[in-house]
Amino acid sequence: MDTNIRELKAHLSEYLQRVEAGDTIIVRNRNREVARIVPATADRFLEKLCHTPGISWRGGKPGGMKAPKPISGRTLVSALVSEDRR
C-alpha cells in the first residue's frame, strides 16, 4: 500500500493498525519512495535467516565486489564472455 507523508501524518493510527495486521506501507514524497513501514515480524525473518546453516552476518555493510581485472590490448567482448562461460 502506498501513501504520501501528509496522508500518513493525518491517519497514522489507521496505517499502523494495517501494518500490525501484516500490510507493508510505502511512504512517498513527491512520488519518490522514501520509507517502508513493515510489520515487526520482518525482524524475526532476518533472525531466522541468520541461523540458517551457511549464512552469517555480523551486522555491518557488505564488503562489495572486488575490482575486475583490467582488459589489455584489443580483446573482443564476445571472447571474454565465451571464456567466462567455461
Residue pairs with C-beta under 8 A, 6 or more apart in sequence:
1 18
1 23
1 24
1 25
1 26
2 25
2 26
2 28
3 15
3 25
3 26
3 27
3 28
4 27
4 28
4 29
5 27
5 28
5 29
5 34
8 15
8 25
8 27
15 25
15 37
16 37
18 25
19 25
19 37
19 38
19 39
20 39
22 39
23 39
24 36
24 37
24 38
24 39
25 36
25 37
26 33
26 35
26 36
27 33
27 34
27 35
27 36
27 37
28 34
49 55
50 56
50 57
71 80
